[in-house]
Amino acid sequence: MLTVRLVRGDIAAYSADAIVNAANSSLLGGGGVDGAIHSAGGPEIMAECRRLREERFPKGLPSGQAVATTAGRLPAQWVIHTVGPVYSPQDDRSDVLASSYRESLRVADDLGARSVAFPAISAGAFSWPIESAARTALETVVQADTQVTEVTFVLYDQAAYRAFQRQAQRLGVTVE
Ligand code: AR6
């Protein structure tokens, strides 16, 4: 049974078995969630990201996929890095966005993580409209086949928090 929670705040400060980073294909850092995670988590996370690039993803992590590293100094045990799609009004990339959530949960299952915190993937620098981002996020996690028992969406601002509340209500998803 999956419990879904909505909270406002900084995901880097959130305590869960695993937190999800809205990364880019380079895995070598950026702004938004990515910047917050690397700056609070310390250099160990980046060192592991560099190794991943050298050993497993020489061309970068494709969008819709996910990979885990240590969480360094963060309260979480692991960071799961996923690359969401850049929003395009001409091209429906919702399946790639859904895949980022599903693949992150699959990696969480491999780690044995039971609680996972997600940001609103693609809804910042990648320009995904927040209502649509929230709908895909919620519907994908509730339909996922996973051993994870707690998913928390950590939303940075009130607008995102409200959008997740509205979409949960529309989809009939109970949130705490
Ligand atoms: N905690 C929780 N949510 C946050 C935080 C935080 N500390 N900071 C921002 N958000 P974004 P993307 C919200 O841009 O759209 C990076 O440079 C933000 O308001 O972090 O997937 C990467 O390196 C928005 O609602 O991720 C990539 O290049 C949501 O989190 C690129 O941005 C996602 O915003 C990825 O873009």
Backbone and ligand atoms as CSV (ligand in chain L), in Angstrom:
chain,resi,resn,atom,element,x,y,z
A,1,MET,N,N,0.850,-1.211,0.000
A,1,MET,CA,C,0.000,0.000,0.000
A,1,MET,C,C,0.880,1.255,0.000
A,2,LEU,N,N,0.585,2.170,-0.904
A,2,LEU,CA,C,1.410,3.372,-1.042
A,2,LEU,C,C,0.744,4.593,-0.393
A,3,THR,N,N,1.493,5.268,0.471
A,3,THR,CA,C,1.040,6.546,1.035
A,3,THR,C,C,1.672,7.675,0.229
A,4,VAL,N,N,0.860,8.631,-0.188
A,4,VAL,CA,C,1.371,9.786,-0.942
A,4,VAL,C,C,1.232,11.039,-0.074
A,5,ARG,N,N,2.335,11.767,0.046
A,5,ARG,CA,C,2.343,12.976,0.862
A,5,ARG,C,C,2.753,14.181,0.028
A,6,LEU,N,N,2.193,15.316,0.351
A,6,LEU,CA,C,2.619,16.571,-0.291
A,6,LEU,C,C,3.168,17.481,0.800
A,7,VAL,N,N,4.373,17.979,0.621
A,7,VAL,CA,C,4.904,18.945,1.576
A,7,VAL,C,C,5.564,20.089,0.800
A,8,ARG,N,N,5.674,21.227,1.459
A,8,ARG,CA,C,6.405,22.337,0.861
A,8,ARG,C,C,7.784,22.369,1.465
A,9,GLY,N,N,8.801,22.691,0.661
A,9,GLY,CA,C,10.135,22.833,1.227
A,9,GLY,C,C,11.239,22.541,0.237
A,10,ASP,N,N,12.427,22.397,0.813
A,10,ASP,CA,C,13.654,22.144,0.046
A,10,ASP,C,C,13.929,20.643,0.103
A,11,ILE,N,N,13.924,19.993,-1.020
A,11,ILE,CA,C,14.080,18.538,-1.035
A,11,ILE,C,C,15.443,18.100,-0.486
A,12,ALA,N,N,16.452,18.946,-0.611
A,12,ALA,CA,C,17.786,18.578,-0.110
A,12,ALA,C,C,17.779,18.389,1.406
A,13,ALA,N,N,16.862,19.050,2.084
A,13,ALA,CA,C,16.795,18.964,3.552
A,13,ALA,C,C,15.840,17.868,4.006
A,14,TYR,N,N,15.219,17.182,3.055
A,14,TYR,CA,C,14.168,16.234,3.419
A,14,TYR,C,C,14.750,14.859,3.754
A,15,SER,N,N,14.201,14.282,4.811
A,15,SER,CA,C,14.698,12.986,5.252
A,15,SER,C,C,13.811,11.855,4.728
A,16,ALA,N,N,14.359,11.075,3.807
A,16,ALA,CA,C,13.669,9.891,3.270
A,16,ALA,C,C,14.777,8.905,2.940
A,17,ASP,N,N,14.438,7.658,2.685
A,17,ASP,CA,C,15.498,6.711,2.303
A,17,ASP,C,C,16.227,7.237,1.061
A,18,ALA,N,N,15.446,7.687,0.104
A,18,ALA,CA,C,16.055,8.231,-1.121
A,18,ALA,C,C,15.340,9.506,-1.533
A,19,ILE,N,N,16.123,10.481,-2.006
A,19,ILE,CA,C,15.512,11.663,-2.617
A,19,ILE,C,C,15.900,11.662,-4.096
A,20,VAL,N,N,15.022,12.217,-4.906
A,20,VAL,CA,C,15.237,12.193,-6.359
A,20,VAL,C,C,15.730,13.563,-6.815
A,21,ASN,N,N,16.783,13.533,-7.628
A,21,ASN,CA,C,17.337,14.757,-8.206
A,21,ASN,C,C,16.810,14.950,-9.616
A,22,ALA,N,N,16.318,16.159,-9.898
A,22,ALA,CA,C,15.921,16.533,-11.264
A,22,ALA,C,C,17.190,16.988,-11.982
A,23,ALA,N,N,17.930,16.026,-12.500
A,23,ALA,CA,C,19.261,16.277,-13.055
A,23,ALA,C,C,19.179,16.589,-14.554
A,24,ASN,N,N,20.331,16.761,-15.166
A,24,ASN,CA,C,20.393,16.788,-16.638
A,24,ASN,C,C,21.307,15.650,-17.069
A,25,SER,N,N,21.354,15.384,-18.379
A,25,SER,CA,C,22.078,14.213,-18.883
A,25,SER,C,C,23.547,14.169,-18.493
A,26,SER,N,N,24.134,15.342,-18.277
A,26,SER,CA,C,25.570,15.359,-17.956
A,26,SER,C,C,25.840,14.740,-16.587
A,27,LEU,N,N,24.859,14.769,-15.707
A,27,LEU,CA,C,25.006,14.346,-14.303
A,27,LEU,C,C,26.046,15.192,-13.566
A,28,LEU,N,N,26.432,16.305,-14.152
A,28,LEU,CA,C,27.524,17.065,-13.550
A,28,LEU,C,C,27.064,18.371,-12.906
A,29,GLY,N,N,25.800,18.412,-12.555
A,29,GLY,CA,C,25.310,19.550,-11.779
A,29,GLY,C,C,24.557,20.569,-12.603
A,30,GLY,N,N,23.912,21.489,-11.901
A,30,GLY,CA,C,23.114,22.533,-12.531
A,30,GLY,C,C,22.469,23.368,-11.442
A,31,GLY,N,N,21.353,24.019,-11.790
A,31,GLY,CA,C,20.659,24.864,-10.810
A,31,GLY,C,C,19.513,24.119,-10.160
A,32,GLY,N,N,18.556,24.852,-9.618
A,32,GLY,CA,C,17.327,24.279,-9.058
A,32,GLY,C,C,17.602,23.174,-8.048
A,33,VAL,N,N,16.867,22.084,-8.179
A,33,VAL,CA,C,16.996,20.937,-7.272
A,33,VAL,C,C,18.430,20.399,-7.310
A,34,ASP,N,N,18.969,20.283,-8.502
A,34,ASP,CA,C,20.315,19.747,-8.717
A,34,ASP,C,C,21.351,20.567,-7.927
A,35,GLY,N,N,21.270,21.882,-8.055
A,35,GLY,CA,C,22.197,22.765,-7.346
A,35,GLY,C,C,22.056,22.618,-5.843
A,36,ALA,N,N,20.797,22.555,-5.376
A,36,ALA,CA,C,20.543,22.454,-3.924
A,36,ALA,C,C,21.103,21.136,-3.377
A,37,ILE,N,N,20.912,20.050,-4.112
A,37,ILE,CA,C,21.381,18.734,-3.649
A,37,ILE,C,C,22.907,18.688,-3.591
A,38,HIS,N,N,23.564,19.151,-4.641
A,38,HIS,CA,C,25.032,19.085,-4.634
A,38,HIS,C,C,25.625,20.051,-3.611
A,39,SER,N,N,25.023,21.223,-3.448
A,39,SER,CA,C,25.658,22.146,-2.499
A,39,SER,C,C,25.436,21.696,-1.060
A,40,ALA,N,N,24.262,21.136,-0.747
A,40,ALA,CA,C,24.055,20.668,0.634
A,40,ALA,C,C,24.699,19.298,0.869
A,41,GLY,N,N,24.802,18.487,-0.165
A,41,GLY,CA,C,25.275,17.107,0.009
A,41,GLY,C,C,26.787,16.957,0.004
A,42,GLY,N,N,27.491,17.985,-0.514
A,42,GLY,CA,C,28.950,17.923,-0.525
A,42,GLY,C,C,29.508,17.175,-1.729
A,43,PRO,N,N,30.839,17.160,-1.845
A,43,PRO,CA,C,31.523,16.697,-3.062
A,43,PRO,C,C,31.445,15.195,-3.349
A,44,GLU,N,N,31.069,14.408,-2.348
A,44,GLU,CA,C,31.008,12.945,-2.562
A,44,GLU,C,C,30.008,12.561,-3.662
A,45,ILE,N,N,28.904,13.301,-3.710
A,45,ILE,CA,C,27.861,12.986,-4.703
A,45,ILE,C,C,28.410,13.241,-6.105
A,46,MET,N,N,29.058,14.386,-6.277
A,46,MET,CA,C,29.620,14.723,-7.597
A,46,MET,C,C,30.711,13.744,-7.998
A,47,ALA,N,N,31.511,13.313,-7.032
A,47,ALA,CA,C,32.585,12.360,-7.347
A,47,ALA,C,C,31.973,11.067,-7.897
A,48,GLU,N,N,30.866,10.642,-7.296
A,48,GLU,CA,C,30.226,9.420,-7.793
A,48,GLU,C,C,29.571,9.654,-9.154
A,49,CYS,N,N,29.011,10.840,-9.349
A,49,CYS,CA,C,28.425,11.169,-10.663
A,49,CYS,C,C,29.502,11.130,-11.748
A,50,ARG,N,N,30.680,11.655,-11.444
A,50,ARG,CA,C,31.774,11.632,-12.427
A,50,ARG,C,C,32.167,10.202,-12.771
A,51,ARG,N,N,32.220,9.354,-11.740
A,51,ARG,CA,C,32.558,7.942,-11.988
A,51,ARG,C,C,31.493,7.284,-12.864
A,52,LEU,N,N,30.225,7.594,-12.580
A,52,LEU,CA,C,29.134,7.024,-13.382
A,52,LEU,C,C,29.281,7.421,-14.847
A,53,ARG,N,N,29.644,8.691,-15.085
A,53,ARG,CA,C,29.839,9.146,-16.461
A,53,ARG,C,C,30.973,8.366,-17.124
A,54,GLU,N,N,32.064,8.189,-16.400
A,54,GLU,CA,C,33.209,7.487,-16.988
A,54,GLU,C,C,32.910,6.022,-17.242
A,55,GLU,N,N,32.264,5.392,-16.270
A,55,GLU,CA,C,32.138,3.927,-16.335
A,55,GLU,C,C,30.864,3.436,-17.005
A,56,ARG,N,N,29.751,4.135,-16.802
A,56,ARG,CA,C,28.477,3.587,-17.305
A,56,ARG,C,C,27.772,4.444,-18.335
A,57,PHE,N,N,27.961,5.747,-18.247
A,57,PHE,CA,C,27.205,6.634,-19.143
A,57,PHE,C,C,28.125,7.653,-19.818
A,58,PRO,N,N,29.027,7.171,-20.674
A,58,PRO,CA,C,29.966,8.111,-21.309
A,58,PRO,C,C,29.252,9.198,-22.110
A,59,LYS,N,N,28.046,8.869,-22.634
A,59,LYS,CA,C,27.316,9.900,-23.405
A,59,LYS,C,C,26.287,10.626,-22.543
A,60,GLY,N,N,26.274,10.350,-21.269
A,60,GLY,CA,C,25.291,10.992,-20.391
A,60,GLY,C,C,24.120,10.067,-20.106
A,61,LEU,N,N,23.342,10.429,-19.097
A,61,LEU,CA,C,22.167,9.633,-18.723
A,61,LEU,C,C,20.994,10.094,-19.599
A,62,PRO,N,N,20.409,9.184,-20.386
A,62,PRO,CA,C,19.296,9.606,-21.253
A,62,PRO,C,C,18.073,10.054,-20.452
A,63,SER,N,N,17.252,10.929,-21.006
A,63,SER,CA,C,16.061,11.354,-20.279
A,63,SER,C,C,15.113,10.176,-20.116
A,64,GLY,N,N,14.415,10.184,-18.984
A,64,GLY,CA,C,13.509,9.082,-18.650
A,64,GLY,C,C,14.186,7.959,-17.882
A,65,GLN,N,N,15.517,8.033,-17.727
A,65,GLN,CA,C,16.222,6.994,-16.963
A,65,GLN,C,C,16.665,7.529,-15.596
A,66,ALA,N,N,17.138,6.621,-14.739
A,66,ALA,CA,C,17.508,7.016,-13.375
A,66,ALA,C,C,18.679,6.172,-12.888
A,67,VAL,N,N,19.473,6.765,-12.001
A,67,VAL,CA,C,20.627,6.064,-11.426
A,67,VAL,C,C,20.884,6.617,-10.024
A,68,ALA,N,N,21.366,5.759,-9.134
A,68,ALA,CA,C,21.551,6.180,-7.729
A,68,ALA,C,C,23.014,6.466,-7.399
A,69,THR,N,N,23.196,7.376,-6.447
A,69,THR,CA,C,24.512,7.592,-5.824
A,69,THR,C,C,24.298,7.702,-4.316
A,70,THR,N,N,25.406,7.802,-3.615
A,70,THR,CA,C,25.375,8.175,-2.198
A,70,THR,C,C,24.643,9.514,-2.047
A,71,ALA,N,N,24.208,9.816,-0.825
A,71,ALA,CA,C,23.606,11.132,-0.561
A,71,ALA,C,C,24.580,12.043,0.182
A,72,GLY,N,N,25.850,11.624,0.295
A,72,GLY,CA,C,26.835,12.493,0.947
A,72,GLY,C,C,26.380,12.921,2.332
A,73,ARG,N,N,26.362,14.220,2.542
A,73,ARG,CA,C,26.008,14.760,3.871
A,73,ARG,C,C,24.507,14.996,4.058
A,74,LEU,N,N,23.705,14.615,3.085
A,74,LEU,CA,C,22.252,14.851,3.195
A,74,LEU,C,C,21.628,13.875,4.193
A,75,PRO,N,N,20.451,14.222,4.715
A,75,PRO,CA,C,19.779,13.293,5.637
A,75,PRO,C,C,19.290,12.007,4.964
A,76,ALA,N,N,19.131,12.001,3.662
A,76,ALA,CA,C,18.706,10.785,2.950
A,76,ALA,C,C,19.878,9.799,2.873
A,77,GLN,N,N,19.561,8.552,2.510
A,77,GLN,CA,C,20.650,7.572,2.321
A,77,GLN,C,C,21.184,7.570,0.900
A,78,TRP,N,N,20.283,7.799,-0.045
A,78,TRP,CA,C,20.681,7.782,-1.459
A,78,TRP,C,C,20.062,8.960,-2.189
A,79,VAL,N,N,20.751,9.369,-3.263
A,79,VAL,CA,C,20.148,10.289,-4.234
A,79,VAL,C,C,19.926,9.486,-5.511
A,80,ILE,N,N,18.714,9.545,-6.008
A,80,ILE,CA,C,18.410,8.924,-7.299
A,80,ILE,C,C,18.324,10.049,-8.326
A,81,HIS,N,N,19.241,10.023,-9.285
A,81,HIS,CA,C,19.293,11.083,-10.292
A,81,HIS,C,C,18.463,10.645,-11.494
A,82,THR,N,N,17.542,11.489,-11.902
A,82,THR,CA,C,16.801,11.197,-13.119
A,82,THR,C,C,16.805,12.433,-13.993
A,83,VAL,N,N,16.631,12.223,-15.288
A,83,VAL,CA,C,16.612,13.343,-16.231
A,83,VAL,C,C,15.226,13.412,-16.836
A,84,GLY,N,N,14.493,14.447,-16.497
A,84,GLY,CA,C,13.173,14.641,-17.077
A,84,GLY,C,C,13.304,15.195,-18.487
A,85,PRO,N,N,12.217,15.189,-19.246
A,85,PRO,CA,C,12.247,15.784,-20.589
A,85,PRO,C,C,12.103,17.303,-20.519
A,86,VAL,N,N,12.692,17.981,-21.497
A,86,VAL,CA,C,12.440,19.415,-21.664
A,86,VAL,C,C,11.041,19.525,-22.262
A,87,TYR,N,N,10.220,20.429,-21.747
A,87,TYR,CA,C,8.847,20.577,-22.257
A,87,TYR,C,C,8.862,21.076,-23.694
A,88,SER,N,N,7.986,20.485,-24.506
A,88,SER,CA,C,7.811,20.968,-25.875
A,88,SER,C,C,6.327,21.054,-26.182
A,89,PRO,N,N,5.827,22.222,-26.601
A,89,PRO,CA,C,4.400,22.333,-26.932
A,89,PRO,C,C,4.043,21.540,-28.188
A,90,GLN,N,N,5.028,21.247,-29.030
A,90,GLN,CA,C,4.748,20.532,-30.295
A,90,GLN,C,C,4.786,19.016,-30.149
A,91,ASP,N,N,5.453,18.551,-29.111
A,91,ASP,CA,C,5.775,17.134,-29.040
A,91,ASP,C,C,5.413,16.651,-27.628
A,92,ASP,N,N,4.472,15.709,-27.528
A,92,ASP,CA,C,4.048,15.238,-26.207
A,92,ASP,C,C,5.085,14.273,-25.624
A,93,ARG,N,N,5.786,14.742,-24.630
A,93,ARG,CA,C,6.839,13.921,-24.000
A,93,ARG,C,C,6.414,13.405,-22.627
A,94,SER,N,N,5.098,13.325,-22.419
A,94,SER,CA,C,4.594,12.875,-21.108
A,94,SER,C,C,5.077,11.470,-20.760
A,95,ASP,N,N,5.237,10.626,-21.784
A,95,ASP,CA,C,5.698,9.259,-21.509
A,95,ASP,C,C,7.117,9.272,-20.944
A,96,VAL,N,N,7.927,10.223,-21.382
A,96,VAL,CA,C,9.307,10.323,-20.870
A,96,VAL,C,C,9.272,10.830,-19.418
A,97,LEU,N,N,8.373,11.777,-19.155
A,97,LEU,CA,C,8.235,12.280,-17.783
A,97,LEU,C,C,7.757,11.152,-16.860
A,98,ALA,N,N,6.770,10.400,-17.318
A,98,ALA,CA,C,6.280,9.261,-16.521
A,98,ALA,C,C,7.413,8.266,-16.287
A,99,SER,N,N,8.220,8.041,-17.307
A,99,SER,CA,C,9.337,7.105,-17.188
A,99,SER,C,C,10.343,7.556,-16.123
A,100,SER,N,N,10.564,8.852,-15.994
A,100,SER,CA,C,11.473,9.346,-14.945
A,100,SER,C,C,10.977,8.929,-13.563
A,101,TYR,N,N,9.672,9.036,-13.331
A,101,TYR,CA,C,9.114,8.615,-12.031
A,101,TYR,C,C,9.198,7.098,-11.873
A,102,ARG,N,N,8.786,6.374,-12.913
A,102,ARG,CA,C,8.802,4.898,-12.826
A,102,ARG,C,C,10.208,4.348,-12.640
A,103,GLU,N,N,11.147,4.849,-13.429
A,103,GLU,CA,C,12.528,4.357,-13.337
A,103,GLU,C,C,13.153,4.720,-11.989
A,104,SER,N,N,12.798,5.878,-11.451
A,104,SER,CA,C,13.307,6.250,-10.121
A,104,SER,C,C,12.797,5.269,-9.071
A,105,LEU,N,N,11.539,4.873,-9.190
A,105,LEU,CA,C,10.980,3.907,-8.229
A,105,LEU,C,C,11.601,2.525,-8.431
A,106,ARG,N,N,11.923,2.190,-9.674
A,106,ARG,CA,C,12.578,0.904,-9.933
A,106,ARG,C,C,13.963,0.881,-9.281
A,107,VAL,N,N,14.697,1.972,-9.410
A,107,VAL,CA,C,16.016,2.072,-8.771
A,107,VAL,C,C,15.849,2.018,-7.244
A,108,ALA,N,N,14.832,2.686,-6.727
A,108,ALA,CA,C,14.554,2.642,-5.274
A,108,ALA,C,C,14.305,1.201,-4.841
A,109,ASP,N,N,13.566,0.449,-5.627
A,109,ASP,CA,C,13.322,-0.970,-5.308
A,109,ASP,C,C,14.640,-1.745,-5.284
A,110,ASP,N,N,15.503,-1.489,-6.251
A,110,ASP,CA,C,16.812,-2.181,-6.287
A,110,ASP,C,C,17.623,-1.867,-5.035
A,111,LEU,N,N,17.501,-0.640,-4.532
A,111,LEU,CA,C,18.258,-0.234,-3.334
A,111,LEU,C,C,17.625,-0.767,-2.052
A,112,GLY,N,N,16.361,-1.129,-2.130
A,112,GLY,CA,C,15.629,-1.498,-0.913
A,112,GLY,C,C,15.057,-0.285,-0.193
A,113,ALA,N,N,14.977,0.847,-0.871
A,113,ALA,CA,C,14.413,2.067,-0.265
A,113,ALA,C,C,12.900,1.918,-0.162
A,114,ARG,N,N,12.363,2.330,0.971
A,114,ARG,CA,C,10.906,2.244,1.153
A,114,ARG,C,C,10.245,3.614,1.105
A,115,SER,N,N,11.009,4.677,1.455
A,115,SER,CA,C,10.444,6.032,1.376
A,115,SER,C,C,11.259,6.839,0.363
A,116,VAL,N,N,10.542,7.502,-0.528
A,116,VAL,CA,C,11.195,8.250,-1.612
A,116,VAL,C,C,10.566,9.639,-1.711
A,117,ALA,N,N,11.410,10.657,-1.830
A,117,ALA,CA,C,10.918,12.023,-2.022
A,117,ALA,C,C,11.246,12.486,-3.441
A,118,PHE,N,N,10.249,13.055,-4.086
A,118,PHE,CA,C,10.407,13.569,-5.456
A,118,PHE,C,C,10.191,15.089,-5.484
A,119,PRO,N,N,10.918,15.784,-6.360
A,119,PRO,CA,C,10.534,17.156,-6.695
A,119,PRO,C,C,9.550,17.081,-7.878
A,120,ALA,N,N,9.076,18.236,-8.319
A,120,ALA,CA,C,8.240,18.268,-9.534
A,120,ALA,C,C,9.188,18.261,-10.734
A,121,ILE,N,N,9.541,17.044,-11.166
A,121,ILE,CA,C,10.535,16.870,-12.234
A,121,ILE,C,C,10.079,17.630,-13.497
A,122,SER,N,N,11.012,18.307,-14.119
A,122,SER,CA,C,10.834,19.073,-15.377
A,122,SER,C,C,10.055,20.376,-15.236
A,123,ALA,N,N,9.541,20.657,-14.031
A,123,ALA,CA,C,8.664,21.835,-13.885
A,123,ALA,C,C,9.415,23.142,-13.623
A,124,GLY,N,N,10.747,23.126,-13.678
A,124,GLY,CA,C,11.528,24.343,-13.452
A,124,GLY,C,C,12.239,24.747,-14.727
A,125,ALA,N,N,13.545,24.527,-14.758
A,125,ALA,CA,C,14.346,24.911,-15.927
A,125,ALA,C,C,13.850,24.222,-17.203
A,126,PHE,N,N,13.228,23.069,-17.080
A,126,PHE,CA,C,12.757,22.339,-18.266
A,126,PHE,C,C,11.326,22.730,-18.675
A,127,SER,N,N,10.753,23.746,-17.960
A,127,SER,CA,C,9.557,24.483,-18.431
A,127,SER,C,C,8.241,23.715,-18.532
A,128,TRP,N,N,8.125,22.572,-17.862
A,128,TRP,CA,C,6.867,21.815,-17.968
A,128,TRP,C,C,5.779,22.555,-17.182
A,129,PRO,N,N,4.606,22.797,-17.773
A,129,PRO,CA,C,3.537,23.476,-17.027
A,129,PRO,C,C,3.162,22.673,-15.773
A,130,ILE,N,N,3.023,23.371,-14.659
A,130,ILE,CA,C,2.935,22.702,-13.368
A,130,ILE,C,C,1.711,21.787,-13.222
A,131,GLU,N,N,0.551,22.189,-13.766
A,131,GLU,CA,C,-0.635,21.322,-13.600
A,131,GLU,C,C,-0.403,19.974,-14.293
A,132,SER,N,N,0.120,20.045,-15.489
A,132,SER,CA,C,0.380,18.828,-16.259
A,132,SER,C,C,1.501,17.994,-15.613
A,133,ALA,N,N,2.528,18.667,-15.114
A,133,ALA,CA,C,3.633,17.963,-14.427
A,133,ALA,C,C,3.097,17.229,-13.198
A,134,ALA,N,N,2.198,17.904,-12.464
A,134,ALA,CA,C,1.628,17.313,-11.245
A,134,ALA,C,C,0.751,16.109,-11.592
A,135,ARG,N,N,-0.040,16.245,-12.653
A,135,ARG,CA,C,-0.924,15.133,-13.033
A,135,ARG,C,C,-0.104,13.893,-13.395
A,136,THR,N,N,0.893,14.067,-14.247
A,136,THR,CA,C,1.722,12.921,-14.661
A,136,THR,C,C,2.455,12.320,-13.466
A,137,ALA,N,N,2.965,13.173,-12.590
A,137,ALA,CA,C,3.699,12.689,-11.413
A,137,ALA,C,C,2.791,11.811,-10.549
A,138,LEU,N,N,1.629,12.334,-10.217
A,138,LEU,CA,C,0.728,11.611,-9.310
A,138,LEU,C,C,0.208,10.339,-9.956
A,139,GLU,N,N,-0.219,10.441,-11.207
A,139,GLU,CA,C,-0.825,9.244,-11.796
A,139,GLU,C,C,0.220,8.146,-11.996
A,140,THR,N,N,1.433,8.547,-12.291
A,140,THR,CA,C,2.484,7.535,-12.504
A,140,THR,C,C,2.860,6.840,-11.197
A,141,VAL,N,N,3.032,7.593,-10.122
A,141,VAL,CA,C,3.450,6.915,-8.882
A,141,VAL,C,C,2.342,6.019,-8.325
A,142,VAL,N,N,1.086,6.433,-8.437
A,142,VAL,CA,C,0.041,5.565,-7.868
A,142,VAL,C,C,-0.160,4.300,-8.702
A,143,GLN,N,N,0.192,4.359,-9.981
A,143,GLN,CA,C,0.036,3.168,-10.825
A,143,GLN,C,C,1.276,2.279,-10.839
A,144,ALA,N,N,2.373,2.755,-10.251
A,144,ALA,CA,C,3.638,2.016,-10.364
A,144,ALA,C,C,3.596,0.716,-9.572
A,145,ASP,N,N,4.289,-0.263,-10.122
A,145,ASP,CA,C,4.442,-1.550,-9.454
A,145,ASP,C,C,5.753,-1.453,-8.657
A,146,THR,N,N,5.660,-1.185,-7.353
A,146,THR,CA,C,6.853,-0.885,-6.557
A,146,THR,C,C,6.693,-1.367,-5.120
A,147,GLN,N,N,7.842,-1.595,-4.487
A,147,GLN,CA,C,7.858,-1.944,-3.061
A,147,GLN,C,C,7.917,-0.689,-2.175
A,148,VAL,N,N,8.072,0.466,-2.795
A,148,VAL,CA,C,8.118,1.720,-2.029
A,148,VAL,C,C,6.756,1.932,-1.372
A,149,THR,N,N,6.774,2.308,-0.088
A,149,THR,CA,C,5.508,2.459,0.645
A,149,THR,C,C,5.136,3.915,0.903
A,150,GLU,N,N,6.124,4.819,0.779
A,150,GLU,CA,C,5.851,6.245,1.019
A,150,GLU,C,C,6.488,7.097,-0.061
A,151,VAL,N,N,5.661,7.830,-0.782
A,151,VAL,CA,C,6.184,8.802,-1.746
A,151,VAL,C,C,5.791,10.189,-1.263
A,152,THR,N,N,6.786,11.057,-1.108
A,152,THR,CA,C,6.518,12.443,-0.722
A,152,THR,C,C,6.943,13.359,-1.862
A,153,PHE,N,N,6.021,14.208,-2.299
A,153,PHE,CA,C,6.386,15.240,-3.262
A,153,PHE,C,C,6.774,16.472,-2.459
A,154,VAL,N,N,8.025,16.894,-2.607
A,154,VAL,CA,C,8.501,18.078,-1.892
A,154,VAL,C,C,8.468,19.241,-2.876
A,155,LEU,N,N,7.507,20.121,-2.655
A,155,LEU,CA,C,7.240,21.211,-3.606
A,155,LEU,C,C,7.806,22.513,-3.055
A,156,TYR,N,N,8.508,23.204,-3.922
A,156,TYR,CA,C,9.268,24.373,-3.495
A,156,TYR,C,C,8.400,25.582,-3.236
A,157,ASP,N,N,7.388,25.775,-4.032
A,157,ASP,CA,C,6.572,26.981,-3.853
A,157,ASP,C,C,5.092,26.629,-3.731
A,158,GLN,N,N,4.355,27.636,-3.307
A,158,GLN,CA,C,2.930,27.455,-3.050
A,158,GLN,C,C,2.168,27.055,-4.323
A,159,ALA,N,N,2.565,27.621,-5.456
A,159,ALA,CA,C,1.858,27.332,-6.716
A,159,ALA,C,C,1.983,25.842,-7.057
A,160,ALA,N,N,3.161,25.296,-6.885
A,160,ALA,CA,C,3.372,23.875,-7.176
A,160,ALA,C,C,2.602,23.008,-6.173
A,161,TYR,N,N,2.659,23.417,-4.925
A,161,TYR,CA,C,1.944,22.669,-3.877
A,161,TYR,C,C,0.443,22.628,-4.171
A,162,ARG,N,N,-0.110,23.771,-4.540
A,162,ARG,CA,C,-1.541,23.859,-4.869
A,162,ARG,C,C,-1.883,23.010,-6.088
A,163,ALA,N,N,-1.026,23.045,-7.088
A,163,ALA,CA,C,-1.270,22.269,-8.319
A,163,ALA,C,C,-1.317,20.772,-7.992
A,164,PHE,N,N,-0.409,20.309,-7.151
A,164,PHE,CA,C,-0.410,18.893,-6.762
A,164,PHE,C,C,-1.684,18.569,-5.975
A,165,GLN,N,N,-2.097,19.481,-5.105
A,165,GLN,CA,C,-3.348,19.247,-4.355
A,165,GLN,C,C,-4.537,19.131,-5.301
A,166,ARG,N,N,-4.625,20.075,-6.247
A,166,ARG,CA,C,-5.744,20.073,-7.207
A,166,ARG,C,C,-5.761,18.810,-8.040
A,167,GLN,N,N,-4.592,18.410,-8.560
A,167,GLN,CA,C,-4.538,17.235,-9.438
A,167,GLN,C,C,-4.808,15.950,-8.654
A,168,ALA,N,N,-4.371,15.905,-7.407
A,168,ALA,CA,C,-4.654,14.720,-6.578
A,168,ALA,C,C,-6.166,14.586,-6.413
A,169,GLN,N,N,-6.808,15.705,-6.165
A,169,GLN,CA,C,-8.261,15.682,-5.999
A,169,GLN,C,C,-8.940,15.222,-7.290
A,170,ARG,N,N,-8.482,15.761,-8.419
A,170,ARG,CA,C,-9.047,15.383,-9.714
A,170,ARG,C,C,-8.878,13.900,-10.020
A,171,LEU,N,N,-7.725,13.377,-9.635
A,171,LEU,CA,C,-7.430,11.966,-9.944
A,171,LEU,C,C,-7.981,11.016,-8.877
A,172,GLY,N,N,-8.514,11.578,-7.793
A,172,GLY,CA,C,-9.018,10.729,-6.710
A,172,GLY,C,C,-7.886,10.089,-5.912
A,173,VAL,N,N,-6.733,10.744,-5.873
A,173,VAL,CA,C,-5.599,10.222,-5.096
A,173,VAL,C,C,-5.647,10.849,-3.697
A,174,THR,N,N,-5.670,10.012,-2.674
A,174,THR,CA,C,-5.675,10.522,-1.299
A,174,THR,C,C,-4.260,10.954,-0.935
A,175,VAL,N,N,-4.128,12.182,-0.457
A,175,VAL,CA,C,-2.796,12.669,-0.053
A,175,VAL,C,C,-2.822,13.125,1.399
A,176,GLU,N,N,-1.670,12.976,2.052
A,176,GLU,CA,C,-1.566,13.415,3.462
A,176,GLU,C,C,-0.866,14.750,3.523
L,1,AR6,N1,N,13.583,21.602,-3.470
L,1,AR6,C1,C,12.413,21.243,-4.040
L,1,AR6,N2,N,12.004,21.740,-5.242
L,1,AR6,C2,C,12.807,22.649,-5.855
L,1,AR6,C3,C,14.042,23.074,-5.300
L,1,AR6,C4,C,14.431,22.509,-4.051
L,1,AR6,N3,N,15.576,22.828,-3.467
L,1,AR6,N4,N,14.603,23.973,-6.158
L,1,AR6,C5,C,13.746,24.119,-7.200
L,1,AR6,N5,N,12.658,23.320,-7.006
L,1,AR6,P1,P,14.375,22.237,-11.649
L,1,AR6,P2,P,13.901,20.608,-14.069
L,1,AR6,C6,C,11.473,23.117,-7.882
L,1,AR6,O1,O,14.738,23.422,-12.478
L,1,AR6,O2,O,12.816,21.510,-14.525
L,1,AR6,C7,C,18.869,21.914,-13.371
L,1,AR6,O3,O,19.744,22.944,-13.704
L,1,AR6,C8,C,11.285,24.091,-9.015
L,1,AR6,O4,O,10.574,25.245,-8.549
L,1,AR6,O5,O,15.212,21.932,-10.468
L,1,AR6,O6,O,13.706,19.125,-14.149
L,1,AR6,C9,C,19.349,20.556,-13.816
L,1,AR6,O7,O,20.759,20.459,-13.798
L,1,AR6,C10,C,10.452,23.267,-9.988
L,1,AR6,O8,O,9.070,23.252,-9.585
L,1,AR6,O9,O,14.351,20.874,-12.537
L,1,AR6,C11,C,18.813,20.453,-15.209
L,1,AR6,O10,O,19.650,21.091,-16.152
L,1,AR6,C12,C,10.994,21.840,-9.784
L,1,AR6,O11,O,11.638,21.855,-8.515
L,1,AR6,C13,C,17.522,21.185,-15.141
L,1,AR6,O12,O,17.649,22.114,-14.076
L,1,AR6,C14,C,11.977,21.372,-10.839
L,1,AR6,O13,O,12.846,22.442,-11.187
L,1,AR6,C15,C,16.357,20.280,-14.812
L,1,AR6,O14,O,15.173,21.018,-14.893
